[in-house]
Amino acid sequence: MATGELATTTLPVGAGWLGSRIGERTARGVAGTVSGLIRDGEVPPGTRLPTVRALAAELSVSPTTIAEAWSQLRAAGLIGTGRRRGTIVLEPPSSPPPERAFSGWQTVDLEHGLPDPGLLPPLEDAVAAGVHSERFGGPVKNSITPQLRAAVKPTWPFAAESWTVAAGGQDGMVLACQAVARPGDVIALEAPTMPWLRELLRRSRIHVVPVRCDEDGPLPSSLAAALEHRPVAFVYQPRAQSPLGHSVPADRLAELAAVLSEEDIAVIEDDDFGPLASAPSLSLGTHLPGRVLLVRSYCTAFGPELRSCVIGGSAALVERVRQQRGPGSVWSSRILQDAQAFLLTDPGSGELLNRARHRYAHRRTALTEALREHGISVQARDGLTLWVPVPEESRTLMTLAANGVSAGSGTRAGNPGTPHIRVATGQLPDDPALVADLARMIARAARRP
């Protein structure tokens, strides 16, 4: 049978069975799930798929949603439509095109910016050091151990008045934002930013006023305009910003500080990439003493098991963070805190951290250069995410999903400009041919009408 022909036998698959396998009930989610079932052989060539209306009724979605998913699968060459036989899974090509030659993209995080488990330091010696550290008294949930405080203090970009800990970077930002804002309050937030942070504020019923960014970070003019809405805080990432990758230089910080000096509002800095960042740690805390809270996560560098995040800055703001902890809130184990202190001061762990930093930079640069060969201009600055311009975000994401690639939405990041998608780079394979195939896939998906 020739490539792309319909199989001569048609075996129907029920809408109920297929619907039970679909999680995300969007066109992108349906296309991604059905694509995976076809590639894994669970839905073999010759299978007759449910009608658009039958599957739409099963999933309680609009028929337009299923029709668009079918369109993306058809564009990927995975399904075809016969006059009397309905929608049929096609016979796979005898020579798969390059973008489908690698079967592992579904197992690679290209959406969330997760670290590569293979680049995390071993924890055996660190945990042993934590177990043998001296314990001390005090409120467990609010205390930072002396070892951890001594380890992070030399790396802090300003003189913190007080310190506390959180169970990971997201927990730290939840506590920090809820410490300064109540439902109905306004926060000035850089845009674009991390989707989960925007969702956190939305769920907390905190209104967001966007502050646009350029290659050096938040624009002072945009921040000044946001202040007219009387926010209670300004929230931004000082370095390795996700998704743009920039780090705010000293002169831009001075400009932002000049704008903020006219208003008595809190500043929350989210240093999510932590010690993996290539840029030095700079902060508005050097300009606005007593008003800044720096939330630094170590989860990307050391792994999520340590639940490691340190919060330091204004004594008043740190105390408000402590007050956010309820009886059932997660607390940071002193053993894990001292294990983190070990990793921050151990020379061998420092070498592994430096190696990981260079490996992440290499992967980021490799995809950037491969995309540029297809005429897609991307800046490889820092972090684990590339901000990729596309003509149409939704269709690009759905086409990629139909090819087994799940990238991130620019809209969910609060993109204030032209359409973009987010492509995570931390777990990219180091094979240049595979990276080239991924770039080719992204370029073809972006060009589709």
C-alpha positions as CSV (number, residue, x, y, z in Angstrom):
1,M,0.0,0.0,0.0
2,A,1.4,3.4,-0.9
3,T,2.3,5.9,1.8
4,G,-0.7,7.9,3.0
5,E,-3.4,5.6,1.5
6,L,-6.4,4.5,3.5
7,A,-6.2,0.9,4.8
8,T,-8.5,-1.5,3.0
9,T,-10.0,-2.9,6.3
10,T,-11.7,-0.5,8.7
11,L,-12.1,-1.4,12.4
12,P,-14.2,1.1,14.3
13,V,-13.2,2.5,17.7
14,G,-16.0,3.7,19.9
15,A,-16.5,7.3,21.1
16,G,-16.7,6.0,24.7
17,W,-13.4,4.2,24.6
18,L,-11.6,7.0,22.9
19,G,-13.2,9.7,25.1
20,S,-12.0,7.8,28.2
21,R,-8.4,8.2,27.1
22,I,-8.6,11.9,26.5
23,G,-7.7,14.2,29.4
24,E,-7.4,17.8,28.1
25,R,-10.6,18.5,26.3
26,T,-9.3,21.1,23.9
27,A,-8.5,20.7,20.2
28,R,-4.8,20.6,21.1
29,G,-5.4,18.0,23.9
30,V,-7.5,15.7,21.6
31,A,-5.0,15.9,18.8
32,G,-2.1,15.2,21.1
33,T,-3.8,12.2,22.8
34,V,-5.0,10.6,19.5
35,S,-1.6,11.2,18.0
36,G,0.0,9.3,20.9
37,L,-2.4,6.4,20.6
38,I,-1.7,6.1,16.9
39,R,2.1,6.2,17.4
40,D,2.0,3.7,20.2
41,G,0.0,1.3,18.1
42,E,-3.1,1.3,20.3
43,V,-5.1,2.7,17.4
44,P,-3.6,0.8,14.4
45,P,-3.8,1.8,10.7
46,G,-7.2,1.1,9.3
47,T,-9.1,2.0,12.5
48,R,-12.2,4.0,11.8
49,L,-12.4,6.9,14.3
50,P,-15.7,8.2,15.8
51,T,-17.6,10.9,13.9
52,V,-16.9,14.5,15.0
53,R,-20.4,14.8,16.5
54,A,-20.2,11.5,18.4
55,L,-16.8,12.3,20.0
56,A,-17.9,15.9,20.7
57,A,-21.0,14.6,22.5
58,E,-18.9,12.1,24.5
59,L,-16.5,14.8,25.7
60,S,-19.2,17.5,26.1
61,V,-17.4,19.9,23.8
62,S,-18.2,21.7,20.6
63,P,-18.0,19.8,17.4
64,T,-15.7,22.6,16.2
65,T,-13.2,21.5,18.8
66,I,-13.0,17.9,17.4
67,A,-13.1,19.1,13.8
68,E,-10.0,21.3,14.5
69,A,-8.2,18.4,16.2
70,W,-9.0,16.2,13.2
71,S,-7.7,18.9,10.9
72,Q,-4.3,18.9,12.8
73,L,-4.0,15.1,12.7
74,R,-4.9,15.2,8.9
75,A,-2.2,17.9,8.4
76,A,0.3,15.6,10.2
77,G,-0.5,12.8,7.8
78,L,-2.0,10.5,10.6
79,I,-5.6,10.3,9.4
80,G,-7.6,10.6,6.2
81,T,-11.2,10.8,5.2
82,G,-12.9,8.3,2.9
83,R,-16.2,9.0,1.2
84,R,-18.1,6.2,2.9
85,R,-15.7,4.9,5.5
86,G,-15.5,8.1,7.6
87,T,-12.2,9.2,9.2
88,I,-9.5,6.4,9.1
89,V,-6.1,6.1,10.6
90,L,-3.6,6.0,7.8
91,E,-1.0,3.4,7.0
92,P,2.3,4.8,8.4
93,P,4.8,6.1,5.8
94,S,7.5,3.5,4.8
95,S,10.1,6.2,5.4
96,P,9.1,8.5,8.2
97,P,9.9,12.1,7.7
98,P,12.6,13.5,10.0
99,E,10.2,15.2,12.4
100,R,8.6,11.8,13.3
101,A,11.8,9.7,13.3
102,F,12.5,10.2,17.0
103,S,9.8,8.5,19.1
104,G,10.9,10.0,22.4
105,W,9.6,13.6,22.2
106,Q,6.5,12.7,24.3
107,T,8.8,11.8,27.2
108,V,10.8,15.1,27.0
109,D,9.6,18.1,28.9
110,L,9.2,20.9,26.3
111,E,6.6,22.8,28.1
112,H,7.3,23.3,31.9
113,G,11.0,24.0,32.1
114,L,11.8,21.2,34.4
115,P,15.5,20.3,35.3
116,D,17.2,17.3,33.8
117,P,17.4,14.6,36.5
118,G,20.7,13.5,35.1
119,L,22.2,16.9,35.9
120,L,21.1,17.0,39.6
121,P,23.8,16.4,42.2
122,P,23.7,13.2,44.3
123,L,22.1,13.6,47.7
124,E,23.6,10.9,49.8
125,D,26.4,12.9,51.4
126,A,24.2,16.0,51.6
127,V,21.4,14.2,53.5
128,A,24.0,12.5,55.8
129,A,25.4,15.9,56.6
130,G,21.9,17.1,57.4
131,V,21.1,14.2,59.6
132,H,24.3,14.8,61.7
133,S,23.8,18.6,62.0
134,E,23.1,20.0,65.4
135,R,19.4,20.5,66.1
136,F,18.1,23.7,67.7
137,G,14.9,24.9,69.3
138,G,12.4,27.4,68.0
139,P,9.3,27.4,65.9
140,V,9.8,24.7,63.3
141,K,7.8,26.2,60.5
142,N,9.4,29.6,60.6
143,S,13.0,28.8,61.3
144,I,16.0,28.8,59.0
145,T,18.9,26.7,60.3
146,P,22.1,28.5,61.1
147,Q,23.9,26.3,58.6
148,L,21.6,27.3,55.7
149,R,21.6,31.0,56.7
150,A,25.4,31.0,56.8
151,A,25.5,29.3,53.3
152,V,23.2,31.7,51.6
153,K,24.1,35.0,53.2
154,P,27.3,35.6,51.2
155,T,25.4,35.1,48.0
156,W,22.5,37.4,48.8
157,P,22.6,40.6,46.7
158,F,21.6,42.9,49.6
159,A,21.7,43.0,53.4
160,A,18.6,41.0,54.4
161,E,17.1,42.1,57.7
162,S,15.4,38.7,58.3
163,W,15.2,35.2,56.8
164,T,12.8,32.3,56.5
165,V,12.3,29.2,54.4
166,A,9.6,27.7,52.2
167,A,8.9,24.3,50.8
168,G,10.1,25.1,47.3
169,G,10.0,28.1,45.0
170,Q,6.3,28.0,44.2
171,D,5.4,27.7,47.9
172,G,7.7,30.7,48.6
173,M,6.0,32.8,45.9
174,V,2.5,31.8,47.2
175,L,3.5,32.9,50.7
176,A,5.2,36.1,49.5
177,C,2.3,37.3,47.3
178,Q,-0.4,36.5,49.8
179,A,1.7,38.3,52.5
180,V,1.4,41.6,50.6
181,A,-1.9,41.3,48.8
182,R,-5.5,40.4,49.7
183,P,-8.4,39.5,47.4
184,G,-9.3,42.6,45.4
185,D,-5.8,44.1,45.6
186,V,-3.7,45.0,42.6
187,I,-0.2,43.7,41.8
188,A,2.1,45.1,39.1
189,L,3.5,42.0,37.4
190,E,6.1,41.8,34.6
191,A,4.7,40.4,31.3
192,P,5.2,37.8,30.1
193,T,6.0,35.7,33.1
194,M,5.6,32.2,34.4
195,P,2.1,30.9,33.7
196,W,1.7,29.3,37.1
197,L,2.4,32.6,38.8
198,R,-0.4,34.4,36.9
199,E,-2.7,31.5,37.7
200,L,-1.8,31.7,41.4
201,L,-2.8,35.4,41.5
202,R,-6.0,34.7,39.6
203,R,-7.0,32.0,42.0
204,S,-6.2,34.3,44.9
205,R,-8.5,37.0,43.3
206,I,-5.6,39.4,43.0
207,H,-5.8,41.7,40.0
208,V,-2.7,42.0,37.8
209,V,-1.5,45.1,36.0
210,P,1.1,44.0,33.4
211,V,4.5,45.7,33.2
212,R,6.0,45.1,29.7
213,C,9.6,43.9,29.3
214,D,12.4,44.4,26.8
215,E,15.8,42.6,26.5
216,D,16.9,44.3,29.8
217,G,13.8,43.5,31.8
218,P,10.7,45.5,33.0
219,L,10.4,48.9,31.2
220,P,10.4,51.9,33.6
221,S,7.8,53.7,31.6
222,S,5.5,50.6,31.8
223,L,6.1,50.3,35.5
224,A,5.2,54.0,36.0
225,A,2.0,53.5,34.1
226,A,1.2,50.4,36.2
227,L,1.7,52.5,39.4
228,E,-1.3,54.6,38.4
229,H,-3.5,51.6,39.3
230,R,-2.1,51.8,42.9
231,P,-0.8,48.3,43.2
232,V,0.3,47.0,46.6
233,A,3.4,45.3,45.2
234,F,5.7,45.0,42.1
235,V,6.6,41.4,41.3
236,Y,9.4,40.5,38.8
237,Q,12.3,38.1,38.1
238,P,15.7,39.8,38.4
239,R,17.6,37.2,36.4
240,A,17.1,34.2,34.1
241,Q,13.6,35.4,33.6
242,S,11.1,32.9,32.4
243,P,10.1,32.8,29.6
244,L,12.3,35.6,28.1
245,G,15.6,34.6,29.7
246,H,16.9,38.1,30.3
247,S,18.7,39.3,33.5
248,V,18.1,42.9,34.7
249,P,21.3,44.9,34.5
250,A,22.4,47.4,37.2
251,D,21.5,50.5,35.2
252,R,17.9,49.3,34.6
253,L,17.5,48.4,38.3
254,A,18.5,52.0,39.1
255,E,15.8,53.3,36.7
256,L,13.2,51.0,38.2
257,A,14.2,52.1,41.7
258,A,13.8,55.7,40.7
259,V,10.2,55.0,39.6
260,L,9.4,53.0,42.7
261,S,10.9,55.6,45.1
262,E,7.8,57.8,44.6
263,E,5.5,55.0,45.9
264,D,5.6,53.1,49.1
265,I,4.9,49.6,47.8
266,A,6.5,46.2,48.4
267,V,8.8,44.6,45.8
268,I,8.9,40.8,45.4
269,E,11.8,39.3,43.5
270,D,11.5,35.8,42.2
271,D,15.0,34.2,41.7
272,D,13.6,30.9,40.4
273,F,16.8,29.7,38.6
274,G,18.9,30.4,41.6
275,P,22.6,29.4,41.5
276,L,22.2,28.0,38.0
277,A,21.8,31.5,36.6
278,S,24.7,32.8,34.5
279,A,24.2,36.4,35.5
280,P,25.3,37.8,38.9
281,S,22.6,38.3,41.5
282,L,21.5,41.9,41.6
283,S,18.5,43.3,43.5
284,L,16.3,46.4,44.0
285,G,17.1,45.7,47.7
286,T,20.3,47.8,47.3
287,H,18.2,50.8,46.3
288,L,15.0,50.3,48.4
289,P,16.1,49.0,51.8
290,G,13.2,47.7,53.9
291,R,10.9,47.2,51.0
292,V,12.2,44.2,49.1
293,L,11.6,40.4,49.6
294,L,13.8,38.1,47.5
295,V,12.5,34.5,47.0
296,R,15.2,32.2,45.8
297,S,14.5,28.7,44.8
298,Y,17.1,25.9,44.7
299,C,14.7,23.2,43.3
300,T,16.0,23.5,39.8
301,A,19.6,23.2,40.9
302,F,19.3,20.5,43.5
303,G,16.0,18.8,42.7
304,P,12.5,19.0,44.2
305,E,13.2,16.4,46.9
306,L,14.9,19.0,49.1
307,R,12.0,21.4,48.9
308,S,14.5,24.2,49.1
309,C,13.7,27.8,49.0
310,V,15.1,30.7,51.0
311,I,13.3,34.0,51.6
312,G,15.2,37.0,52.8
313,G,14.8,40.8,53.0
314,S,12.6,43.3,54.8
315,A,12.0,42.2,58.4
316,A,8.4,43.4,58.2
317,L,7.7,41.5,55.0
318,V,9.4,38.3,56.2
319,E,7.2,38.4,59.4
320,R,4.1,38.7,57.2
321,V,5.3,35.7,55.3
322,R,5.6,33.7,58.5
323,Q,2.1,34.7,59.5
324,Q,0.8,33.2,56.3
325,R,1.7,29.7,57.5
326,G,-1.4,27.9,58.9
327,P,-1.5,24.8,61.0
328,G,-1.7,22.6,58.0
329,S,0.9,24.3,55.8
330,V,4.0,22.5,54.6
331,W,7.2,23.1,56.5
332,S,10.8,22.8,55.6
333,S,12.6,20.0,57.4
334,R,15.8,21.1,59.2
335,I,17.5,18.0,57.9
336,L,16.8,19.0,54.3
337,Q,17.8,22.6,55.0
338,D,21.2,21.5,56.3
339,A,21.5,19.1,53.3
340,Q,21.0,22.1,51.1
341,A,23.6,24.1,53.0
342,F,26.0,21.2,52.4
343,L,25.4,21.4,48.6
344,L,25.9,25.1,48.6
345,T,29.3,24.9,50.3
346,D,30.7,21.6,49.1
347,P,33.3,22.1,46.4
348,G,32.4,18.8,44.6
349,S,28.7,19.9,44.4
350,G,29.8,23.3,43.1
351,E,31.7,21.6,40.2
352,L,28.6,19.6,39.3
353,L,26.5,22.8,39.5
354,N,28.9,24.6,37.1
355,R,28.8,21.6,34.7
356,A,25.0,21.6,34.7
357,R,25.0,25.4,34.1
358,H,27.1,24.9,31.0
359,R,25.1,21.9,29.8
360,Y,21.9,23.9,30.0
361,A,23.4,26.8,28.2
362,H,24.7,24.4,25.4
363,R,21.2,22.9,24.9
364,R,19.6,26.3,24.9
365,T,22.0,27.6,22.3
366,A,21.8,24.5,20.1
367,L,18.0,24.9,19.7
368,T,18.4,28.7,19.2
369,E,20.8,28.2,16.3
370,A,18.8,25.4,14.8
371,L,15.7,27.7,14.8
372,R,17.6,30.6,13.3
373,E,18.5,28.3,10.3
374,H,14.7,28.2,9.6
375,G,14.4,32.0,9.9
376,I,13.0,32.0,13.4
377,S,14.8,34.7,15.5
378,V,15.2,33.6,19.2
379,Q,17.4,35.0,21.9
380,A,19.3,32.4,24.0
381,R,20.0,34.3,27.2
382,D,19.5,32.2,30.3
383,G,17.1,29.8,32.0
384,L,15.3,26.7,30.7
385,T,12.9,28.3,28.3
386,L,13.0,29.8,24.8
387,W,10.4,32.4,23.8
388,V,9.7,31.5,20.1
389,P,7.7,33.9,17.8
390,V,5.1,32.3,15.6
391,P,2.4,33.6,13.3
392,E,-0.4,31.9,15.2
393,E,0.0,30.4,18.6
394,S,-3.0,28.1,18.9
395,R,-2.6,26.4,15.5
396,T,1.2,26.0,16.0
397,L,0.7,24.3,19.4
398,M,-2.0,22.0,18.0
399,T,0.2,21.0,15.0
400,L,3.1,20.3,17.3
401,A,0.8,18.2,19.6
402,A,-0.3,16.2,16.6
403,N,3.4,15.4,16.1
404,G,3.9,14.3,19.7
405,V,5.4,17.6,20.9
406,S,3.8,19.6,23.8
407,A,5.1,23.1,24.0
408,G,3.9,25.9,26.2
409,S,1.4,28.7,25.5
410,G,2.5,32.2,25.2
411,T,-0.9,33.5,26.1
412,R,-0.9,31.7,29.4
413,A,2.4,33.5,30.2
414,G,0.6,36.9,29.7
415,N,2.1,37.7,26.4
416,P,1.4,41.3,25.7
417,G,2.8,41.4,22.2
418,T,3.0,39.3,19.0
419,P,2.1,35.5,19.2
420,H,4.8,33.3,20.9
421,I,5.1,29.8,22.2
422,R,7.4,28.6,25.1
423,V,9.8,25.8,24.4
424,A,11.6,24.3,27.4
425,T,15.2,23.4,26.8
426,G,16.4,21.8,30.0
427,Q,15.7,18.2,29.0
428,L,16.7,18.5,25.3
429,P,18.7,15.6,23.9
430,D,22.4,16.5,23.3
431,D,22.2,14.9,19.8
432,P,22.4,17.8,17.3
433,A,20.4,15.8,14.7
434,L,17.5,15.5,17.1
435,V,17.6,19.2,18.0
436,A,17.6,20.0,14.3
437,D,14.6,17.8,13.8
438,L,12.8,19.6,16.6
439,A,13.6,23.0,15.1
440,R,12.3,21.8,11.7
441,M,9.1,20.6,13.3
442,I,8.6,23.9,15.0
443,A,9.3,25.8,11.8
444,R,6.9,23.7,9.8
445,A,4.1,24.0,12.5
446,A,4.6,27.8,12.5
447,R,4.3,28.0,8.7
448,R,1.1,26.0,8.3
449,P,-1.8,28.1,7.0
